Amino acid sequence: MLTLPTRDAGELDWVIFEQSGVLTTAQAVDLAGRNAVRGHIAAGRWRRICRGVLSIHNGPLQREQQLWVAVLAAGSDAVLAGSTALTEAGVRGFDGGPVHILIPADRSRTARLPAMPRDMAAVRVIRTRALPAEHLQTGRPPRTTTARSAVDAAVWAPSTDAARVVLAAACQQRRVTPEEIFEVLDVRRGLRRLALIRATMLDIAGGAQALSEIDFLRLCRRFGLPAPDQQERRTDAHGRTRYLDAYWRRWRLHVEVDGAHHMDARQWAADMARQNEVWIRGDRILRFPAAVVRSRPERVADQVRGALEAAGWSR
């Protein structure tokens, strides 16, 4: 852990602090002198990480140092992006994996990322022709904004489900808003998965937060069911605000989609108590595991349709 330099510290000390002890060779030579740099490396005080990048200590690279190595090794105007930048923005659940780096497309195509040491995470460098200033976030290391990072992470995700998960997580954790995502999409036209990202964000803007809720909305559209009023607010007997996953006010039908967290015994008991309160008020309630919503949508749709019709709905 680097300590804050004193007021009379030189520029080298401040650069070392701001970059977590990682420097380009050019920075080190410019600030300390070539002979001093050679002396530190020869004595084992400093470590040569890869071509053009040094560390002021010889121990294993911590995560923050690995991010700096990736940015500095990728060259000028490189920034953290995708799931890496999302993690730096505080979005949980996407740490680990390769370090994603964006560089301008007009950079020389002959430039290659240098070989990395074994204690360094894999680095994936992506070129882009669209990286306006408003998509850049001031930080250490520099990165794309949370909205741009979420869009890129969705585009680079290994599957469509993974793309939808990252968008839902970023919004659910209150790190970005659907409006900010739409602003990025206005600039990034022609993107891979653009239609999927737009549809997902429309669902989230309409109230769906978890992927299971988004799946349920898609199911309703697919089978011609009326759109529910999502995230209906209720106050329980203890005065706490509760949210219903999907609710049709007109027909007083409530649908809950249970994710993996409902397998926890304490969560299960709390869910049962909340369900009882809904029944006491006279509403119908249906519950489906998230896996069934995805694997047996016809069965789910039949039961929802039956409950709606029993309450007076007709096509």
C-alpha positions as CSV (number, residue, x, y, z in Angstrom):
1,M,0.0,0.0,0.0
2,L,1.6,3.2,-1.1
3,T,1.5,6.2,1.3
4,L,0.5,9.7,0.3
5,P,3.7,11.6,-0.6
6,T,4.7,14.5,1.6
7,R,4.1,18.1,0.5
8,D,7.8,18.5,-0.5
9,A,7.9,15.2,-2.5
10,G,9.2,15.3,-6.1
11,E,7.3,14.5,-9.3
12,L,8.6,11.0,-9.3
13,D,7.0,10.2,-5.9
14,W,3.7,11.6,-7.0
15,V,3.6,9.6,-10.3
16,I,4.5,6.5,-8.4
17,F,1.7,7.1,-5.9
18,E,-0.9,8.0,-8.6
19,Q,0.0,4.9,-10.7
20,S,0.2,2.4,-7.9
21,G,3.9,2.0,-8.3
22,V,3.8,1.2,-12.0
23,L,5.7,3.4,-14.5
24,T,6.6,3.3,-18.1
25,T,10.3,3.1,-18.8
26,A,10.1,6.5,-20.4
27,Q,8.5,8.0,-17.3
28,A,11.1,6.5,-15.0
29,V,14.0,7.6,-17.2
30,D,12.6,11.1,-17.6
31,L,12.0,11.5,-13.8
32,A,14.8,9.5,-12.2
33,G,17.5,9.3,-14.9
34,R,18.6,6.3,-17.0
35,N,21.5,5.3,-14.6
36,A,19.3,5.4,-11.5
37,V,16.7,3.2,-13.3
38,R,19.3,0.7,-14.3
39,G,20.7,0.7,-10.7
40,H,17.3,0.0,-9.2
41,I,16.6,-2.9,-11.6
42,A,20.1,-4.4,-11.1
43,A,19.7,-4.2,-7.3
44,G,16.3,-5.9,-7.5
45,R,14.5,-3.0,-6.0
46,W,12.5,-2.4,-9.2
47,R,11.1,-5.0,-11.5
48,R,10.8,-4.9,-15.3
49,I,7.2,-6.2,-15.9
50,C,7.2,-6.2,-19.7
51,R,8.7,-4.2,-22.5
52,G,8.3,-0.5,-21.6
53,V,6.7,-1.0,-18.1
54,L,8.4,-1.1,-14.7
55,S,7.3,-1.7,-11.1
56,I,9.0,0.0,-8.1
57,H,8.8,-3.3,-6.1
58,N,9.6,-6.9,-7.0
59,G,6.7,-8.6,-5.4
60,P,3.5,-10.1,-7.0
61,L,1.3,-7.7,-8.9
62,Q,-1.9,-6.7,-7.1
63,R,-5.1,-6.1,-9.1
64,E,-4.8,-2.3,-9.2
65,Q,-1.2,-2.7,-10.4
66,Q,-2.2,-5.1,-13.1
67,L,-4.7,-2.6,-14.4
68,W,-2.0,0.0,-14.6
69,V,0.4,-2.4,-16.4
70,A,-2.3,-3.2,-19.0
71,V,-3.1,0.5,-19.6
72,L,0.5,1.6,-19.9
73,A,1.6,-1.4,-21.9
74,A,-1.3,-0.8,-24.4
75,G,0.1,2.7,-25.2
76,S,-1.2,6.2,-25.6
77,D,-4.9,6.9,-25.1
78,A,-5.6,3.4,-23.8
79,V,-8.4,3.1,-21.2
80,L,-10.0,0.4,-19.1
81,A,-13.3,-0.7,-20.7
82,G,-16.1,-3.3,-20.6
83,S,-16.5,-5.4,-17.5
84,T,-13.1,-4.2,-16.1
85,A,-14.2,-0.6,-16.1
86,L,-17.6,-1.6,-14.7
87,T,-15.9,-3.3,-11.7
88,E,-13.8,-0.1,-11.2
89,A,-17.1,1.8,-11.2
90,G,-18.4,-0.4,-8.3
91,V,-20.6,-2.9,-10.2
92,R,-20.3,-6.2,-8.4
93,G,-20.1,-9.7,-9.9
94,F,-17.8,-9.1,-12.8
95,D,-14.3,-9.0,-11.3
96,G,-11.7,-11.5,-12.5
97,G,-11.3,-12.5,-16.1
98,P,-9.2,-10.6,-18.6
99,V,-8.5,-6.9,-18.4
100,H,-10.4,-5.2,-21.2
101,I,-8.6,-2.2,-22.8
102,L,-9.9,0.1,-25.5
103,I,-7.5,1.9,-27.9
104,P,-8.2,4.3,-30.8
105,A,-8.6,2.5,-34.1
106,D,-6.2,4.8,-35.8
107,R,-3.3,3.6,-33.7
108,S,-0.6,1.7,-35.7
109,R,-1.8,-1.8,-36.4
110,T,1.8,-3.1,-36.2
111,A,1.9,-2.3,-32.5
112,R,1.5,-5.4,-30.4
113,L,1.0,-5.8,-26.7
114,P,4.2,-7.1,-25.1
115,A,4.5,-10.5,-23.5
116,M,3.2,-10.4,-19.9
117,P,4.5,-12.2,-16.8
118,R,2.8,-15.2,-15.2
119,D,1.4,-13.1,-12.3
120,M,-0.4,-10.8,-14.7
121,A,-4.0,-11.3,-15.8
122,A,-4.8,-11.8,-19.4
123,V,-5.2,-8.5,-21.3
124,R,-7.7,-8.1,-24.2
125,V,-7.2,-5.0,-26.4
126,I,-10.1,-3.8,-28.5
127,R,-9.9,-1.0,-31.1
128,T,-12.7,1.5,-31.5
129,R,-13.5,4.3,-34.0
130,A,-16.1,5.8,-31.6
131,L,-14.7,7.0,-28.3
132,P,-15.9,10.6,-27.8
133,A,-14.7,12.6,-24.8
134,E,-18.0,12.2,-23.1
135,H,-17.5,8.5,-22.9
136,L,-14.3,8.9,-20.9
137,Q,-14.1,8.9,-17.1
138,T,-11.3,10.6,-15.2
139,G,-9.8,8.0,-12.9
140,R,-6.7,6.1,-12.0
141,P,-6.3,4.2,-14.3
142,P,-8.4,6.1,-16.9
143,R,-11.5,4.3,-18.0
144,T,-14.7,4.6,-20.0
145,T,-17.9,5.9,-18.3
146,T,-20.1,3.4,-16.6
147,A,-22.7,3.6,-19.3
148,R,-20.2,3.1,-22.1
149,S,-18.6,0.3,-20.1
150,A,-22.0,-1.5,-19.7
151,V,-22.7,-1.3,-23.4
152,D,-19.3,-2.6,-24.4
153,A,-19.5,-5.4,-21.8
154,A,-22.9,-6.4,-23.3
155,V,-21.4,-6.4,-26.9
156,W,-18.4,-8.4,-25.8
157,A,-20.3,-10.9,-23.6
158,P,-20.0,-14.6,-24.5
159,S,-23.8,-15.0,-24.9
160,T,-27.0,-13.0,-25.2
161,D,-28.0,-14.0,-21.7
162,A,-24.7,-12.8,-20.3
163,A,-25.2,-9.5,-22.2
164,R,-28.6,-9.0,-20.5
165,V,-27.2,-9.9,-17.1
166,V,-24.5,-7.3,-17.2
167,L,-27.0,-4.6,-18.3
168,A,-29.5,-5.6,-15.6
169,A,-26.7,-5.7,-12.9
170,A,-25.4,-2.2,-13.7
171,C,-28.9,-0.7,-13.4
172,Q,-30.1,-2.8,-10.5
173,Q,-27.0,-1.8,-8.5
174,R,-27.8,1.9,-9.3
175,R,-24.5,2.5,-11.0
176,V,-26.1,3.7,-14.2
177,T,-29.5,4.6,-15.5
178,P,-31.3,3.5,-18.7
179,E,-31.3,7.0,-19.9
180,E,-27.5,7.1,-19.8
181,I,-27.3,3.8,-21.7
182,F,-29.6,5.2,-24.4
183,E,-27.4,8.2,-24.8
184,V,-24.4,5.9,-25.5
185,L,-26.5,3.9,-28.0
186,D,-27.4,7.1,-29.9
187,V,-23.6,7.4,-30.6
188,R,-22.9,3.7,-31.1
189,R,-25.2,2.9,-34.0
190,G,-24.6,-0.3,-35.9
191,L,-23.4,-2.2,-32.8
192,R,-23.5,-5.9,-32.6
193,R,-26.5,-6.8,-30.4
194,L,-27.9,-3.3,-30.6
195,A,-31.5,-4.5,-30.9
196,L,-31.0,-6.8,-27.9
197,I,-29.5,-4.0,-25.8
198,R,-32.3,-1.6,-26.7
199,A,-35.0,-4.1,-25.9
200,T,-33.4,-5.0,-22.6
201,M,-33.0,-1.4,-21.6
202,L,-36.6,-0.7,-22.5
203,D,-37.7,-3.5,-20.2
204,I,-35.5,-2.2,-17.4
205,A,-36.8,1.4,-17.9
206,G,-40.3,-0.1,-17.6
207,G,-39.5,-1.5,-14.1
208,A,-37.8,-4.9,-14.6
209,Q,-34.5,-5.1,-12.8
210,A,-33.4,-8.7,-12.4
211,L,-32.9,-10.9,-15.5
212,S,-35.7,-13.2,-14.3
213,E,-38.1,-10.3,-14.5
214,I,-36.9,-9.3,-18.0
215,D,-37.4,-13.0,-19.1
216,F,-41.0,-12.8,-17.7
217,L,-41.8,-9.6,-19.7
218,R,-40.5,-11.3,-22.9
219,L,-42.7,-14.3,-22.1
220,C,-45.8,-12.1,-21.8
221,R,-45.2,-10.4,-25.1
222,R,-44.5,-13.7,-26.8
223,F,-47.7,-15.4,-25.7
224,G,-50.0,-12.3,-26.1
225,L,-50.6,-11.7,-22.4
226,P,-51.2,-8.1,-21.2
227,A,-48.2,-6.3,-19.9
228,P,-48.0,-6.3,-16.0
229,D,-47.4,-3.3,-13.8
230,Q,-43.9,-4.1,-12.7
231,Q,-42.3,-3.4,-9.3
232,E,-45.6,-2.5,-7.7
233,R,-45.0,-0.9,-4.3
234,R,-46.7,-2.3,-1.3
235,T,-46.3,-1.5,2.4
236,D,-46.3,-4.6,4.6
237,A,-47.7,-4.9,8.2
238,H,-44.5,-3.6,9.6
239,G,-44.5,-0.4,7.5
240,R,-41.7,-1.6,5.2
241,T,-41.9,-1.0,1.5
242,R,-42.1,-4.1,-0.6
243,Y,-42.0,-4.5,-4.4
244,L,-44.0,-7.1,-6.4
245,D,-42.2,-8.5,-9.4
246,A,-45.2,-8.3,-11.7
247,Y,-48.7,-7.2,-10.8
248,W,-51.9,-6.6,-12.8
249,R,-53.9,-4.1,-10.8
250,R,-57.1,-4.5,-12.8
251,W,-57.2,-8.2,-12.2
252,R,-55.4,-8.2,-8.9
253,L,-53.0,-10.9,-10.1
254,H,-49.5,-11.0,-8.6
255,V,-46.6,-13.1,-10.1
256,E,-43.3,-13.7,-8.4
257,V,-40.3,-15.0,-10.2
258,D,-38.0,-16.8,-7.8
259,G,-34.2,-16.7,-8.4
260,A,-31.5,-18.7,-6.7
261,H,-31.6,-16.5,-3.6
262,H,-35.1,-17.9,-2.8
263,M,-33.4,-21.3,-1.9
264,D,-32.0,-19.7,1.3
265,A,-34.1,-20.9,4.2
266,R,-34.4,-17.4,5.8
267,Q,-35.3,-15.8,2.4
268,W,-37.9,-18.6,1.8
269,A,-39.6,-17.9,5.2
270,A,-39.7,-14.2,4.5
271,D,-41.1,-14.8,1.0
272,M,-43.8,-17.0,2.5
273,A,-44.8,-14.3,5.0
274,R,-45.0,-11.7,2.3
275,Q,-47.0,-14.1,0.1
276,N,-49.5,-14.6,3.0
277,E,-50.0,-10.9,3.3
278,V,-50.8,-10.6,-0.4
279,W,-53.3,-13.5,-0.1
280,I,-54.9,-11.9,3.0
281,R,-55.6,-8.8,0.9
282,G,-57.5,-11.0,-1.6
283,D,-55.0,-11.0,-4.5
284,R,-54.2,-14.1,-6.6
285,I,-50.6,-15.0,-6.5
286,L,-48.5,-17.3,-8.8
287,R,-44.9,-18.2,-8.2
288,F,-42.4,-19.6,-10.7
289,P,-38.8,-20.5,-10.5
290,A,-36.7,-18.4,-12.9
291,A,-35.4,-21.6,-14.5
292,V,-39.0,-22.6,-15.4
293,V,-39.7,-19.2,-16.9
294,R,-36.9,-19.8,-19.3
295,S,-37.2,-23.6,-19.9
296,R,-41.0,-24.1,-19.8
297,P,-42.4,-20.7,-21.0
298,E,-45.6,-22.4,-22.5
299,R,-46.5,-23.9,-19.1
300,V,-45.9,-20.6,-17.3
301,A,-48.0,-18.7,-19.9
302,D,-50.9,-21.2,-19.6
303,Q,-51.1,-20.7,-15.9
304,V,-50.8,-16.9,-16.0
305,R,-53.5,-16.8,-18.8
306,G,-55.7,-19.1,-16.7
307,A,-55.4,-16.8,-13.6
308,L,-56.1,-13.7,-15.7
309,E,-59.2,-15.2,-17.3
310,A,-60.4,-16.4,-13.9
311,A,-60.2,-12.8,-12.8
312,G,-62.2,-11.5,-15.8
313,W,-59.5,-10.8,-18.5
314,S,-60.3,-11.8,-22.1
315,R,-58.4,-11.1,-25.3
